[in-house]
């Protein structure tokens, strides 16, 4: 897959994950499973309104989804969306590995002068 295709799918994810609060929410949902706004807010200095806004940013990228359980709205992580970011990072890593291998070959094949 071309880098532009990876970038197109990964850019919104990285933008959403680029905020410390949103990244913490993703980590918490990953570790603890589905949670309500009240439970996600507990133990933080962030307001419920702010947590809600951050969750909506994450939802816009498909990273989280909400569903009702009784009176509560529970938010859950969709780890499949993180696969897009991981694939993009693997693509970049592969490119670097290729370039480093070429550089190593160039250095090893040279007469020792740079």
HELIX and SHEET records of a PDB file:
HELIX    1   1 UNK A    3  UNK A   17  1                                  15    
HELIX    2   2 UNK A   20  UNK A   32  1                                  13    
HELIX    3   3 UNK A   37  UNK A   41  1                                   5    
HELIX    4   4 UNK A   48  UNK A   60  1                                  13    
HELIX    5   5 UNK A   79  UNK A  109  1                                  31    
SHEET    1   A 3 UNK A  35  UNK A  36  0                                        
SHEET    2   A 3 UNK A  72  UNK A  77 -1                                        
SHEET    3   A 3 UNK A  64  UNK A  69 -1                                        
END                                                                             
